[in-house]
């Protein structure tokens, strides 16, 4: 059976600028640094994406560009303001040839997706109090056996999460 790797990356810290549309909010300086750090961590883990799916918002575009320089990024409007089930549906449509997929999106959807895929369980005796949250710039690395089309709740195993950072 084939092991698939899904990296779920939340955009880094974005500015709140009065009058600027939510989709157009840029990263702060800290957000830019955090996006680069996320990219360095992914490179250090030898995670090279076959596919990057990214929300078209300014902050997710900037996060992806800084974290994944040179990667071929597909901007997917459905990711913006998507809930976990919508993100999972999008992932399930990925080409079977894709082994490593990186999804760059927004909370609460990306956090819910990680919890749903891994049942929010960090091992025996884990509780919701063990959930580290999913702050800006955080990512989780999830491994699952089988095809993307078969990915479902509870099928993934967290290989790395924000609390490991």
N, C-alpha and C positions, 0 to 999 in steps of 0.2 A: 504494500500500500504506500502511496506517495504522501510524504509530509509536506504540508503547506505552511508558509510563514506569513502571518499578517501583522504588520506594524500599524498601530493606530496612533496617530500623532495629532495632538491638539495644537492649534496655532499658538504661537508665542504671545506675550503680553502686547496688547494693542492700546493705542491712545484713544481717549474719549475727547473728541473735539466737538464743541457745540455747533449744531447746524450741519455737521457732516453725516451723511447717510451711513448706517451701520455697515453696509457692504464695502464702504470706501475707507474704513478706519485703518490706518497704517500701524505698523509695529513701532513701539517705543525703542529707544536705544537699548534698554534692557532686553526687550523682546528680540531685537536683532542678535544680541550676544547669546541669548538662550537658544535661539534657533540654530546658530552655528554650533553651540555645545551639543545640542541634540544630534546634529549631523556628525559631529566628531564621535559621539558615543555609538551611533549606528555604524559608522565606518570601523570603529574599534571592535565591534561585534561581527564584522565582516558581513553585514547585511546590505546587499546590493539588490535594489528592486528590479523586477522584471516589468512591473507596472506601478505607476504612481497615479492615484486618483485624488484630485484636489478640488475643494470648493473654489469657486471663482472670486471670492471676496479678496480684497487687497491684502488683508493680514494673513490669509492662508497662502496666497500666491507668494508673498514675501517669505513666509516661514519655509515653504517648500523650496524656494529658490536658494535660500541661505543654508538650509539643512542638507539639501540634495543637489549641490551644484552639478550641472551637466546631465542630470537625469531627464529623461523624456517624461514630461508631466502632462497628464490628461486632465483638463479642467471640466468638472462635472457639476452643472448647476443643481442637480438633485441633492448634492451633499449639504448645501447651504440650508440651515434650519431643519435638517432631517433628524428624525428619531431613529432609534436603534433598529427597528424592523425595516425601515426604508434603507438604511445603510447596509444591512445584511442582504437585502434583496439585490442591491447594486453589486455587492461583492460576489454573490452567487452567480452573477452573469459573466464573471471573468473567464477569460480563455483558459482552458485546461492546461495549456503550456506554461502559464504563469505559476511560478513556484513561490516567489516572494512578492507580496503586494503591500504597498504603503498607502494608507488612506489618511489624508490631511483634512481635518474638519474642525467642528465646533462642539462645545458643550451645550446642552447636556447629552446630545446624541452620541458623541464618541465615548464618553464615560459609560453611558448605559450599554453601548455595544460591547465594551470590554467586560463589564459585569455580566451581561447576558451570555456571552460566548463562554465565559469561564465560570458561570453560575455565581460569580462574586465570591468564590471559595478559594482561599489561599492555603487550604490544607485542612486536615482534621482539626475540628474545634474552632475554626475561624468564624468570626462574627462580622456584622456590618461595621463594628467599631474598628476592625482591622483594615477597613478600606481606606487607603491613603488619599482618596480623592483623585482629581485629575486636573491639576493646575495648568495654567498656560505654559506651553512648551513641553508638557509631559508626553511621554509615549509609553505604550505597552507593546511587548512582542509576544504574540500568541502563536502557538503551533497547533496544528490540527491534522489529523489523518484523513485521507480521502480527497475527493474533488471539491472545488469551490461550491459547486451546485448542491452539494450535500451538507455544507456547513450549517450548523444549527446550534441553538442554545445548549450550553453545557458541553459542547464538543471540543472546545479549545483548552489548552493548557498554557498558563502564563509562564513564559520563559524569563521575562523581565518586566518589571512594572515600576511606576513612579517611586514606590517606597524603597526600591533597590538602589535608587540614585543617590 
